[in-house]
Structures are given as structure tokens and as C-alpha cells.
Amino acid sequence: MLIVTMNDLPGYRIDAVLGEVMGMTVRSANIGANFVASFRAIGGGEVNEYTQLVYDSRQQVMDRMWQQAVQRGANAIIAMRFDTGEIAQAFTEICCYGTAVVVTPIPQGEPGATAQSIHDARTRAAAAAQQMPPQQMPPQ
């Protein structure tokens, strides 16, 4: 699954637009993380406890968005964005969203082909010849 922040995907044709997909979570830091972070804030610098919380939250919402796209039959998400908000000064909402699409790589020799799309087109052709669908992997 290709996930990009762009409104198009160079080297690929958009064959179908399947609509908006999103992932959302609401998080709060535990009291231990808040306690340790308060001491780190005094000295300045990165607050590792919150950095990890935000990183984990972003990964979780991307996984949820990816799952929605797969359920709709998409093989790519374009125009992906993150959004955050605060709820009652104790919770943070983290959301990502994008447009689920079905794309086809533009093969070598056709206008608009890129090195990535040429490789992808060859991989798909080889998989089709073996009657094995290309694997869809969650974002890492």
C-alpha cells in the first residue's frame, strides 16, 4: 500500500477513487509519564515519554486508516494528513485521513513512468503470471 501526502502519485494512474479513509485515537499520558516529564521540562530538551506517546499514537491511527483502505479495496492512499486536537485539557485526539484510491503503475515506455512504477509494473506482471496477488503490507 502506497501512502502519500501528495494529491497524485507520480508514475501511477488513479483508476478509482474510493473515498475518504481515516484513523483516530484519543490518548492521555499515564501519571508516571506525566511525573517524569514534569522533571524533564524543568531541565529543557526533548521529553522522551511524550515523544514515544505521540509516535505510537500516529502509528496506531495510520494502521487504522490503512485497514479502512484495504476494506474498501484500495491499494493506495493519497492526500494523507495528520490532525490533532485537545479535549478537556487532559486528552489529545490524533487523527489521520486521506483518500483511498486504486492505482495502476505506468509501465516502462509509457509517458509518466517512473523508476518506481516500472519496477512495480514488472513485479505485478510477474505475480499475475504466477497467479499470485501482490501482498498488501501495513505501513511500518
WOLIN-V26980 format. One record per residue. N is the residue number from 1. RES is the residue in three letters. PHI is phi in radians with two decimals (* if undefined). PSI is psi in whole degrees, -180 to 180 (NA if undefined). OMEGA is omega in radians with two decimals (* if undefined). Layout:
BEGIN
N,RES,PHI,PSI,OMEGA + N,RES,PHI,PSI,OMEGA
END
This chain:
BEGIN
1,MET,*,126,3.05 + 2,LEU,-1.62,132,3.09 + 3,ILE,-2.23,120,-3.09 + 4,VAL,-2.31,156,3.09 + 5,THR,-1.54,-8,-3.14 + 6,MET,-1.36,162,3.11 + 7,ASN,-1.51,-6,3.06 + 8,ASP,-2.45,179,-3.11 + 9,LEU,-2.32,97,-3.09 + 10,PRO,-0.93,132,3.13 + 11,GLY,1.57,1,-3.12 + 12,TYR,-2.29,146,3.02 + 13,ARG,-1.69,134,3.04 + 14,ILE,-1.51,114,-3.10 + 15,ASP,-1.61,-28,-3.13 + 16,ALA,-2.69,141,3.03 + 17,VAL,-1.86,120,-3.04 + 18,LEU,-1.77,-1,3.07 + 19,GLY,1.82,179,-3.10 + 20,GLU,-1.27,140,2.99 + 21,VAL,-2.20,152,-3.10 + 22,MET,-2.65,163,2.99 + 23,GLY,-2.39,143,-3.09 + 24,MET,-2.53,149,3.00 + 25,THR,-2.59,155,3.01 + 26,VAL,-2.10,127,-3.03 + 27,ARG,-2.23,156,2.92 + 28,SER,-2.42,150,3.07 + 29,ALA,-1.38,147,3.11 + 30,ASN,-1.31,165,-3.05 + 31,ILE,-1.08,-34,3.10 + 32,GLY,-1.13,-44,3.13 + 33,ALA,-1.13,-40,3.10 + 34,ASN,-1.09,-40,-3.13 + 35,PHE,-1.13,-50,3.14 + 36,VAL,-1.11,-42,-3.12 + 37,ALA,-1.11,-34,3.14 + 38,SER,-1.11,-36,3.08 + 39,PHE,-1.24,-38,3.11 + 40,ARG,-1.13,-35,-3.12 + 41,ALA,-1.10,-31,3.13 + 42,ILE,-1.11,-42,-3.10 + 43,GLY,-1.48,-11,-3.12 + 44,GLY,1.43,174,3.13 + 45,GLY,1.65,-174,-3.10 + 46,GLU,-1.23,140,3.08 + 47,VAL,-1.77,93,-3.01 + 48,ASN,-1.01,-36,-3.12 + 49,GLU,-1.07,-42,3.13 + 50,TYR,-1.35,-36,3.09 + 51,THR,-1.02,-46,3.14 + 52,GLN,-1.13,-40,3.12 + 53,LEU,-1.07,-45,-3.14 + 54,VAL,-1.18,-43,3.13 + 55,TYR,-1.06,-48,3.13 + 56,ASP,-1.07,-40,-3.13 + 57,SER,-1.14,-44,3.12 + 58,ARG,-1.09,-41,3.12 + 59,GLN,-1.12,-41,-3.14 + 60,GLN,-1.11,-45,-3.12 + 61,VAL,-1.22,-33,3.07 + 62,MET,-1.15,-40,3.10 + 63,ASP,-1.08,-41,3.13 + 64,ARG,-1.14,-41,3.10 + 65,MET,-1.11,-45,3.12 + 66,TRP,-1.01,-44,3.14 + 67,GLN,-1.06,-42,3.11 + 68,GLN,-1.08,-42,-3.12 + 69,ALA,-1.13,-43,3.12 + 70,VAL,-1.10,-42,3.13 + 71,GLN,-1.06,-30,3.14 + 72,ARG,-1.50,-9,3.14 + 73,GLY,1.65,16,-3.12 + 74,ALA,-1.39,155,2.98 + 75,ASN,-2.14,9,3.08 + 76,ALA,-2.78,158,3.03 + 77,ILE,-2.27,126,3.11 + 78,ILE,-1.94,164,3.09 + 79,ALA,0.99,38,-3.13 + 80,MET,-1.25,137,3.13 + 81,ARG,-2.43,156,2.98 + 82,PHE,-1.90,149,3.06 + 83,ASP,-2.48,144,3.10 + 84,THR,-2.32,156,3.09 + 85,GLY,-2.72,163,-3.13 + 86,GLU,-1.89,139,3.11 + 87,ILE,-2.14,118,3.07 + 88,ALA,0.94,31,3.07 + 89,GLN,0.99,8,3.14 + 90,ALA,-2.17,-14,-3.05 + 91,PHE,-2.24,150,3.09 + 92,THR,-2.11,128,3.05 + 93,GLU,-1.62,131,3.08 + 94,ILE,-2.17,128,-3.07 + 95,CYS,-2.36,143,2.92 + 96,CYS,-2.27,150,-3.09 + 97,TYR,-2.64,159,3.11 + 98,GLY,-2.96,-173,-3.14 + 99,THR,-1.92,121,3.10 + 100,ALA,-1.34,132,-3.12 + 101,VAL,-2.42,161,2.96 + 102,VAL,-1.88,124,-3.11 + 103,VAL,-2.12,155,3.05 + 104,THR,-2.19,130,3.12 + 105,PRO,-1.20,142,3.10 + 106,ILE,-1.46,120,-3.07 + 107,PRO,-1.34,168,3.13 + 108,GLN,-1.01,140,3.11 + 109,GLY,1.65,-14,3.11 + 110,GLU,-1.74,146,3.12 + 111,PRO,-1.02,136,3.11 + 112,GLY,1.65,-4,-3.14 + 113,ALA,-1.17,143,3.06 + 114,THR,-2.14,167,3.11 + 115,ALA,-1.00,-41,3.14 + 116,GLN,-1.15,-45,-3.11 + 117,SER,-1.19,-35,3.11 + 118,ILE,-1.12,-45,3.10 + 119,HIS,-1.09,-45,-3.14 + 120,ASP,-1.11,-42,3.12 + 121,ALA,-1.09,-42,3.11 + 122,ARG,-1.14,-42,3.13 + 123,THR,-1.10,-44,3.12 + 124,ARG,-1.15,-39,3.13 + 125,ALA,-1.13,-41,3.12 + 126,ALA,-1.15,-40,3.12 + 127,ALA,-1.16,-40,3.13 + 128,ALA,-1.14,-37,3.12 + 129,ALA,-1.11,-31,3.11 + 130,GLN,-1.64,2,-3.10 + 131,GLN,0.97,40,3.07 + 132,MET,-2.10,119,3.13 + 133,PRO,-1.17,145,3.06 + 134,PRO,-1.06,143,-3.12 + 135,GLN,-1.29,143,3.02 + 136,GLN,-1.80,118,-3.10 + 137,MET,-1.93,143,3.08 + 138,PRO,-1.20,155,3.11 + 139,PRO,-1.10,146,-3.14 + 140,GLN,-1.93,NA,*
END
